[in-house]
Amino acid sequence: MPFITQGKTNWKFLLIVVVLAIVVDGVIWWFWNQNNNYFCNTDSDCENTCCGCLPIKGKGCNRECFVLPERECKCIDGQCVAEQEESKDETADWQTYRNEEYRFEIRYPKWWNIYELNGQILFQDTPLEDIPNEWFSINTKNDEYDFSSYDFSKEEIVDKITGKEEINISNVNGFRYTFYPKSELYILRKYIILNYKGRGWILSYSGLSPGLESQMLSTFKFLE
């Protein structure tokens, strides 16, 4: 059936095409709706079933919702509200080291080893005699740092400094240096220096991923 016949528009053909398009769209929408949507009309329907709600005619929880099985929803003030997923505590199975003499504590991965060496507390992922991939160390000195005149580049261990920034650890302000050491193992290290109750503190580490670094520093606390 031609669309144009002898210069005239064939409206009957055009009408059939429009009707078929509407039918096809309706069938597609129905199948998509069956697989992806949920119509909830009561509080009980809304609970634990629908998220990402789009308002339609009606009151309360009478709204069209996408089903997201991994998320639970509650009906709050007539709206389907997704519950926040509980954040997983990745340090839940870590060990806690507590030092009563110097009054601090820190958490560390449970598979790490810990060594107390002449005032240094060393945490690492290998036995002491092996070269670690990841390590974290805590040292103290008998007097505080004079930050107004302190020059980290003059420390014997420092070969090249690549960064310096202010940092707050356990509500104490200090500085974090990133540097390469004078060592056969030319691996980037970080030093944090702090002053607390008349003593200077050094938190040093290497090989830590940004996530592990942040987690360990967040668990370090001075004890009152």
Secondary structure, DSSP 8 states (H G I E B T S, - for coil): --SEETTEE-HHHHHHHHHHHHHHHHHHHHHHHHHHEEEE-SHHHHTTTEEEEEE-SSSTT-EEEEE-TTS-EEEETTEEEE-------TTTT-EEEEETTTTEEEEE-TTSEEEEETTEEEEESS-TTS--SSEEEEEEESS---TTT--GGGSTTEEEEEEEEEEEETTEEEEEEEEEESSSS---EEEEEEEETTEEEEEEEES--HHHHHHHHHH-EE--
